[in-house]
Amino acid sequence: MAVGDSLVDFMRSKSLLLLLDNCEHVVGSVAEVVVRMVRACPRLTIVASSREALGAPGEVVFPVPSLGLPPPASSFHQDEPDGRWLEGVAETESVRLFIERATAVLPTFVLTPSNATAVVEICRRLDGIPLAIELASARVTVLSVQEIAEKLGDRFRLLTGGRRAAVPRQQTLRALIDWSWDLLDPSDQRLLRRLSVFSGGWSLEAAASVTSDAQEGEGGDRPSEDFDTLEGVGRLIDRSLVVADPGIRTRYRLLETIRQYAAEKLEAAAEAAEIRNRHLRYFLRLALHAAPEIRGRDMVAALDRLDADADNLRGALEWAFEADPEAALQLSFALSLYWRSRSIGLEEPEQLARAAGVAMDLLSSGTIDDRERLIPIARALAAAADAAALWGNARTGQAWADEAVRLSRSVDEPVALSEALTAQALIAIFSGRPEVARQNADELLMLARSIDDWWRIAMIQTSMALSIQATGDMESAQERIIAATEAALRSENPFAIAFNAGTRGQMTGLAGQLEESRVWFRKATAAYEEMRDARFVLISRSDLAHALRRSGAIDEAEPLYRETLHGWQHAGSRGAIANQLESFAFIAIHRKDALRAAKLLGAAEAIRDEAGSVMLPHERTEYDAALAMVRGQLDQSALQTAWSDGRDMRLEDAIAFALSP
């Protein structure tokens, strides 16, 4: 009698729970035995652990997720009383395991406020995988947790040395994943290693375009569904190597540990360059398609599509800078308005400045004279100049804008020229040269009207209205803002409409019409919040604080400034931080504290000097009046001492001083 028959006979009349562990390497055979047992033994219950389902009749699958993760360290509120944030971190499953295993090898190990951030980073980057966390915690005998976190980029060399009594696949992280890799057939191995080029997940369409060896169709488009890819991804999901995130459109992702392992396999197969090029081509097409939509009424939908692949777009851009500079310029330009709406930090100005450097290098090489290759260079330079102006660095952007205008005229490209003239006009506005801006704007408006570019008309007219008001020409400013409002409505673009409302809030605030100003800022802020534009919410809130302060509502303005100063510090905008410090100085002057005001003005001046940030004309007028008041209240020696003390402060200290009582 066969062993299987003996087991069935033994269990036929018994009420039993049978545990079958690690079935994945013999899943087919186990499935056959289980089917026989279940049919012959009605009171038998079987629990089988495996990296993939058995596929047996009556099987119910219970996925076993990774250990629960703590929230990102950036979300900690370390000023909570009694260290409750630390208790919350210590209660998560993955951190509990790390602490338990770390104290087993180093009894003196304790989770503290100083090491908790690193422990959180370790657990999150290791995806809550129990063996990986156990191997990492074993390293506390020779490395600090901060050092362990720093070395996770080479995790397969770091995470070795498991318990000697454990089976070989549980002694190193690499051996654990080798076990799963070796169970895949060659086609699934190929798919998995190619999927490693994605960051932050992917759609089925993207996976088919990047991983399939089928020839691209006309225009670079592939069918919306590639069933071969679907089947392959499904098998990897069944084997717990790919995670599916359900939604209206399903997205897929790899745990970071699996992604790094598969990326090594991609390099070893000598496929990395080709697959990264495919990845770049796919996401360049995605960004180029979305760019014009961001200027239209479908802006939010286009932003949402790019949001889903933000990490992939960053990865594609990094590869383009390394392998295809001209593609990097196209992708940088295509993403410029996306960054403006979605990037609260310095991603927009830094990446566009990087692109501008590439563009200038390509021009200086003298190897590019083809019109179709010059146009993307001009557009990238214009976008970089535009960002430099808006981030308070107009001096740097001037050369880029001038070169963009020259190139656009030389190739007779009206769209590129309108973008370059916009950048020139903005730089003139932010450099305090409204006459130059007005000349540029007049040519730009004629050009934009000729191509029905209502978005651009709205944006430049709105910007010019505020600049012209600062010169005292109220009639022209009103004409501009009315024309801008009409153009914004014709564009149907949510951002153009919100930007127009925010500028009307500034203009009415400067005119002393506080209640009307509140109405416009309320409209602008609500629109920015609806489109999830955190940066322009911050701008709108800052401008409302200015209007309140100028009207004398200091007690209402000050808490708003405290909020927005923190926001600009997080964003990293030095020009905006300087502006906020100046506003705190104006409040100090209102409260007759000239020494405090002088110190804040000195700190703001140093920040502006370092950033190359200049004031707008209406800001300069208010600043000069405030400075005259400080000079009138302090003797020269006291003023110089306070000013010098402010200039010597580090940025963080200047912010802390402004926020102090």
KOLTOR-37890 format. One record per residue (C-alpha): x, y, z. Coordinates in pm, whole numbers, plus 50000, padded with zeros to 5 digits. Example, Ala and Ser with C-alpha at 12.3 -4.5 7.8 and 13.67 -1.06 7.14 Angstrom:
512304955050780/513674989450714/
***
This chain:
500005000050000/501375034849909/502255059450183/499485082750065/496915054850094/498125046950446/497725083450550/494235084950404/493215053050582/494655066150910/492755099150891/489525087150728/487485085051048/489335110751256/488635147551325/492015163651260/493775196151173/496705189150938/499405215550890/501475215350568/504305240650567/506365255550279/504475238649998/505625261349717/508505239549596/506225209049552/502915227049507/501585204149233/502205172149426/500845186849747/497675197749566/497095162249441/497535147249789/495305173649950/492495166749701/492645129449780/492665135850155/489785160450154/487595137349944/488285107050161/488365123550505/485245144750566/486335156350913/489825166850806/490835203650794/494085212950620/496085244950667/498855248250407/501435276150397/502845284050056/504015313149843/501225304549600/497795289049632/497445251649580/494545255749339/492645227249506/488815225349504/487265241949811/490465260449893/490095293850072/493135316550044/494165338850335/496995362250230/499575367650502/500775403650472/504095417250587/504295430450941/502525463251012/504695493850949/505035526151146/504135558550966/506965577050789/509325594951026/508385628050861/504895624551012/506155622451371/505105649851610/508075647751841/506815676852050/503895655952182/503875654752564/505105623852745/506675609052433/503405594652306/504735594951950/507525571052059/505005547752223/503005547051901/506095537451701/507045510051948/503595494151924/503765486551550/504415450251459/507635455051263/509215477651527/508215453551804/510015425551619/513085447251564/513265456351934/512695420152044/515445406151821/517845435051887/517585430652265/518135393152222/521625400052086/522275432952270/520355434352601/521175471252647/519365481252328/516495505552388/514245524452146/514865561552212/513835594652053/517305596851898/517265562751727/513535558351655/513705575851319/516385551551197/514475521151327/511375533151143/513395537750825/514825502450855/511405486350905/509785506150623/512585500650373/512575463450452/508815462750377/507985446550710/509545413450596/510135394250923/513385376850822/514855409050683/514025427751005/515465399551216/518715399651015/518945437651037/518375437951412/521185412551456/523605438951325/523135461551631/526095444351793/528475459851539/526565489651391/524305516851521/520765516551386/521605548351193/524495530151025/522285500050948/519755523150779/522505539650575/523745505850446/520385492450330/521185502549974/523365471249974/520975450750184/521855416850035/525425419550161/524355435250490/521585410950587/523435378250635/524375357450934/521075342651040/520775316451311/522905285751244/520035262351329/517805277651063/517405261650723/519775277050463/517095298450293/516445315950627/520065324750699/520425353650454/518005377150281/519405367549942/518895330550008/515285337150104/514545353949770/516735329649574/514345302549695/511375320349533/513325330349220/514445294849149/510825282949152/509935305948858/510085294748498/512385314948264/509575336548119/508415347248466/512005353848573/512405376148267/509205395048346/510085399748713/513565413448644/512185437548382/509485449948620/512285461948850/512685493548637/509375506548773/509345528049085/506215532349294/504095508649087/502805505348734/499725499348521/499185468848304/499575490347993/502945503448117/504145468448202/503205455647855/504945484947684/508165482147884/508605444747941/507215429047623/509505421447331/506645426647082/507315454746835/505725488046915/502855497846689/502675528346470/503275559946674/504735539846960/501335528647093/500635493647218/497275476847269/495595488047591/495795452647729/498495427347667/497115394147782/500525377347789/501735403648033/498505400448232/499005363048267/502625367548371/501845394348628/499045372248759/501455343348814/503855366349002/500985378549220/500075342349293/503655336449405/503625367149635/506295384949430/504055412649292/501455431949492/498175442449326/496555474449454/492875473849351/491055505049240/489125518248943/492245508548749/494425482448917/498045491348977/500875467849066/504105471449260/507105452849395/508235453849754/511485473349757/513505442949864/512165422649569/512735452149335/516405455049433/516895417549390/515215417749047/517265448348945/520455428649012/519115400948789/518325426748518/521925439348527/523245403748519/521125396248210/522635426448030/519135440147967/519185470548194/519955497347934/517345485047684/514575481547943/515355515648095/515205530847748/511785515247696/510715528448036/511935563247940/510115562747604/506845552147766/506875578648037/508095605747802/505035598847586/502835600147897/504255633848008/504155649447660/500515639247625/499615654047965/501505687147928/498965705447705/496065691347909/497505707748223/496905741348051/493265732847973/490045724148149/491135687948204/494075699248415/493165680348734/492615647348554/495985651248378/497715658848709/496095628548870/497405605948593/500905619048644/500555616349023/500115578748993/503485576148818/505415604048989/508195580449098/508425565148751/508685599648594/511535608348830/513285575748750/512845580948376/514255616148405/517305604248598/518015578348331/517485604148055/520025627748210/522475598848211/521735582647876/519745606447652/520225643747724/517795655247455/515055632747595/515855647547938/515125682247800/511805671147653/510765653647974/511865682748196/509805707347994/506805684047982/506875680848363/507435717748441/503785726748501/503195693848682/505985702748924/504545737548969/501245723049084/502475693049277/505995699449406/506075718849732/509855716249757/512695725449522/512175697849265/510895721948998/513675748149005/516455722849067/515495698548790/514815726348541/518135743048626/519795709548564/518025707448228/519115742848144/522725733048210/522345703647971/520745726347711/523565751847728/526155723947700/524415710047390/524385744547231/528025751147313/529005717847154/528025732246815/526675698646700/522955707546696/521585728546411/518435709246321/515215728846387/513385699346544/516225694146790/516615731246873/512955736346968/513075713347278/516255731347387/514515765147364/511465752447553/513555737047831/515505769547874/512275789647888/510815766348152/513985768648360/513995806748336/510315807948431/510935786548741/513995806948839/511915838748831/509075824149036/511475809749293/513195843049349/516305837649137/515625859948837/519305868648801/520185832648712/517235828648479/517965859348267/520585842648047/518355812247994/515385833747895/517465854747655/518865823647488/515385808147464/514075839347288/517035839547048/516625802846960/512845805246920/513175834546682/515895816846484/513695786146421/510485806546380/508495786146631/505585806846775/504735783947068/508355782047186/508695819647138/505595826347349/507075805047629/510415823147605/508805857647603/506735847747906/509915838548093/511555871347992/508525891148107/508385873248444/512085879048502/511595916048425/508665917348671/510615900248947/513675921848874/511705954048921/511705964048551/508005968248471/508695987948150/510675959048001/507995934748116/505295955647951/507145956147619/507555918447626/503965913447730/502625933647437/504505912147184/503605880747374/499905888847380/499825894547005/501565861346953/499325842647200/496175856647039/497375845046700/497465808946824/494405811747058/496515804947367/494035817747625/495895801347913/499045821247837/497085853247781/495415848748120/498675841748300/500685870648155/497835895948182/497275885848545/500975889648628/501215923048447/498165937348626/499815935448968/503135948348836/501485978348669/499445986348980/502725989749172/503726018448934/500586037649027/498856033248690/495606020548837/493596024748517/495936002648313/496135977348594/492355974348603/492195970148225/494765942248249/493045923348530/489645925148358/491175911948034/492985885348236/489765873948402/488065870548064/490995850747923/491115827848229/487435819648192/487865813047819/490765789547892/488555770048138/491775761348318/491285757948697/494765770948778/494475801648554/491125810248714/492485805349069/495655824948991/493545853548861/491415853249177/494515853349399/495995882649211/492725901949243/492995895049616/496475910349619/495385940549417/492345948449630/494405942849944/497035967649827/494225991949749/492995989450110/489825970050023/490255942750283/486805926850273/486845923649894/490385910349922/489195883250163/486535872249914/489065868049631/491575849749852/488825826649975/487985817649616/491635812649522/492475791349826/489415769149781/490305763549414/493935755149493/492835731249766/490425714049528/493205708549275/495565698049561/498125724949481/499835728149820/502335754149703/499745778749576/497565773149882/500625785150074/501055814949841/497395824249878/497555821550257/500725842750266/499165869650048/496065870450271/498355875750573/499955905250390/496555920650320/495505916450684/498735931850814/498615961450578/495035968450689/496085968351056/494625934151149/497925923851310/496445899251560/494775880551274/497795882251045/500475870451289/499215834651349/498745831150974/502375841650920/503495815551174/501725789150969/503055801050634/506635806050755/506725769550858/505305760750518/507965780150325/510675765150543/509405730650448/509265740950082/512845754150092/512015787149918/514585811750051/513035841549874/509665834550036/511305829150376/513015863050345/509665878950259/508075863050567/510895875250794/510405910350656/506695907350738/507525897951098/509815928451104/506935950550989/504835936451276/507685944551518/507745980451388/503995982751443/504625972051804/507435997551850/510195971251874/512765986151634/515685964551755/513775932551679/512755946351342/516335955451252/517595920851339/514865904451127/515545927750833/519245919750853/518515882450848/516165886650552/518745906950361/521385879950403/518965853050282/517995873749978/521655880349896/522485843349912/519455833149704/519745861549452/516135870349531/514815905349467/511615921949582/508635930149367/508075967549321/505205969749572/507305950049823/510235973849776/508006004249843/506755989650171/510245978350269/511796012650213/509116029250426/509656004150708/513436008250693/513076045950723/510976041151038/513616018151192/516346043151117/514296070051280/513876049951601/517446036951649/520816053851663/523336043151400/525366020851634/522356001351765/520995997351413/524285984051276/524715959751566/521205945351537/521425943951157/524785926251171/523475901551430/520605893351197/522855888550895/525045864551093/522145841951191/521715807851033/518455804350843/516975780551103/517915804451385/516395834051201/513125814951161/513135804851529/513775841251626/510875853351411/508545827851572/509685835451928/507375856152153/
***
